């Protein structure tokens, strides 16, 4: 799906100060290697073990450990005379989160997109919409950055997999301008509230807020219906779609590197998730 790029935003002063402290604490190669050693060990490590592993003096190792502990990247506890070092599990998500925020791929988590245009009408999908739905799907495929699909799926296959109450059509001046749908991620009862979402906008209607309107309706309807998790995968090259989903409260969980081939080329996807409050 193609949408207009958002305007620049300014990072909050307090957040910038916090992240600056975090990044500054890692502006030393030995310290980075030390943190990596602790984070990948799967257990606590003593300062003595880290000293030997890194090939540095115990005083240097203790200095770097203290710097990492002061910023909160590692936790320390004493057992006899030995100081044990463990990674702070909160930093396993907090540090990547900070990098995502600074690089603009993660925003604050609002409930749904704001400033939905008034000329876009979103309604449930009807039987007569399928021709337009499949045409718009094909237009998305043609961009090369919307989906791994190379051919438009049949109506029968889409009807079979999409949740009946979560199929939406956007209209502009009576014309079908886009669609959104949700697909269960599993048939197991424990995942009944988890769905994968798709949003497509027709090539003649991009940049007019159609995607924003569809996603707003999709997330609000999902919340009302008790779907507690929405997830989606987006090519990293499709930054406009990433920004749109972040505006709806989706957060980046990670990048799935070389997850599948697209026209013979291995592609990455950004995996995003939105959790209901």
N, C-alpha and C positions, 0 to 999 in steps of 0.2 A: 504494500500500500504506500502511495506517495502522498505526503502532505507538506505544507509549507514549513520551512525551518523556523523555529522560535527565535525571538530576539535575545540578545545577550542579557545575562543576569549577573548580579553582583553577589558574591559569597558573603554571608554575614561576618562581621568583624570578629565576633567571638569564635565562630567556627574556624575562621582563617587562622586565628591565634593558636587555637588548640591543635589544628593539623600541622601548623608550622613547628610546634614543639615536638610533635611525633616524628615528623620527617627529619628535623634537626638531630634528633637522638640517633638516627640511623645514618648520619653523614660521616660514617667511619667504617671502612671495610671490615675490620676485625670484629666490630660490634655486630655488623650484619651477619657475618659468618657464625658468630656465637649464638645469635638469636635463631638462626636457621638450624643449628645443631640441636638446640634445646627443643625447638618446635617439631623437629622430625624424629626425635629420639623415642617418642612414645612413652617416656617415663621421666622421672626427675633425674637430674645429673648434678653431681657435686662440682664445686669450683675446682677441685683437684682434677677430676676427669676432664673438665673443659680446658684446663690449663695444659694438660698433656695432649689432648686432641688438637688444640690449635697451635701448639708449639710456642706458647708465650709464657712470660713469667706469671707467678701466682698473683703478684700485686697488680699487674696489668689486667689480668683476667678479672680480679675482684673489682677493679675500677669500672670496667665495662659492664659487669653484672649489675653493679650498683646503679649505673646510669640507666640501664634498661629497666631496673626495678623502680627507679624514681618516676619514670614516665608511665609505668604500668604494663610494660610488655611482658615482664616475667614476674613470678612470685617466688619469694624466698622463705625457707623454713630451716630451722636448726635441728639436727639430730646428733647429739653429742657435740663434738667439736667441728663437725662437717656442716657446711652450708649447702643445702640442696636447692636447685633451681628448676622451676617448672614454667612452662609457657602459660600466660594468662589466656584462658580459652576465649574470653571476650574479645581479645585482640585478633583472633583468627578471623573474625568477621568485621571487627571495628576498623582494622587497618585497610583491608580491601574496600570497605565502605567509604573511608575517607578519600582514598585514591579515586574512586568512582565519582564522588561528589566534586572533587577538584577538577576532574577531567570532563565534567558535565554530562556524565551518563547516568547519574542518579540524582533525583530531586527529592525535596520533601514529599510526604505521602498524603496528598489531599484525597477526598472521598471520590471525586470524579472531575472531569475537565470543566473548567470555568469558561464563561463567555461563549456558550453554545449559540450559534447563529439562529436567528428567528425564522429564516426562510427554509430551514431544513425540517421536514416532518419525518419522525421515526415511528414506524408501526410494525406489527407482526407480519412475517412473510405469509403471502397467500399463494394458492396454486398457480395463479396466472403470472407470478413473478419469476418463475424458474428460468425462463429463457433469458431474461435480463441478468439474473444471478450468475448463470453460467457464462454469459458474455463478459460480464465484469470480472469474473474469475480469470477468464482468458486474457483480459487486459492486464491483470496483475501478473500473470505468468510471463507476459511479454516484457515486463520491466526487467526481469532477470534477478530481482532482489526481493521478491515477495514470498516465494515458496520453492520447495524442492520439486514440486509437481512440474512436469513438462507438458502434460495434456490435461484438459479440463475434465474433472471427474463427472461421471454420469449423475443425472438427477436421482436415480435409484440409490446409488451409493451414498450421496449426500443426505438424502432423506433418512437412510438407515442409520447414519452415525450421528447426525445433529440432534441435540436435545429439542423436543417439539416446542417447548415453551421459551426457548432462547434463540429464536431465529428472527432477525430484525432487518427491516428494509428502510432505507433512507430515501425520501423523495424530495426533489426540488422542482417546483412548478409542475407537479404531477408526473415527472419522469423519475424512474428508478435510478438513483445516483450512487448507491452503494449498499452493502449488506454486512451483517455481522452474525456470527453463529458460535455456539459452544458445543464441544464434543466431550463426552465422559472420558476420563483417562483410564478407567478400569470398570469391569463388571462386578468387582467385589463390593460388598455392602459398605465396608469401612471407608471406601473412597467415593461414596455416593455424592459427596459435596464438593468434589474436585473436578474441574473441567478445563479443557484447553480451548482457547478462544481464537477466533479469526476475524479480521476486519478488512474489507476490500472496498475501494472507492473507484468508481468509473473514471476513465482517463479524461473525460470532458468536465469532471466536477472536482478535480483535485485542487487543493488550496482554498476551498470555500467553507471549511469547517465541517464537512460531511463526516469525516472520520471521527472528529471530536464528538459530534452529535451521536453517532452510533455507539461509540465506546462509553459515553456517558449513560445512555440507556442500558447498555449491556451490563455495566457494573452495578447500576442501581437495581435492575431487575434480578440480578444474581444475588445481591444482598437480601432482597425481599423474599426470594425463594429459598434461602437457606444454603446457597452454595458458599462454602467457607473459603475456598481457594480457587482462584483463576490463574492459569499459567499460559505462557506463550513462548515461542522461540522466534527470534528475529535475526536476520542477517546483520552483522555489525555495520555493513555498508549503508544500511537503511536507517540513518540517524534520525530522520524525521519521524519514522514510526517508533523508534525507541523513545524519543522525546514525548510523543503523544501518549504512549503507554505510561511513562513516568508521571505525566500530568493526571493520570487516572489512578494513581496510587500503586502502580506496579513497581517493584524494586528488582534490581539486577541481582540474581543469585550467582551467576558465573558465566563464563564463556565455555561452550562445548567445542573444543578444538577438533577440526577435521572429523566432524560428526557424520557426514555423508557426502557423497559425490553429487555434483550438479553439472550436467553436461560434461562429465568426465573430469571435473575439477573438484578437489576436496574443499569443502566450505566449512567455516565456523558458524555457530549461532550463539546469540546472547539469550540466555534462559532467564525469563522474568516471571515474577509471581506477585499476585495481589491477594492479601488475606483480608477477610471481612473482620470488622471490629468486634 
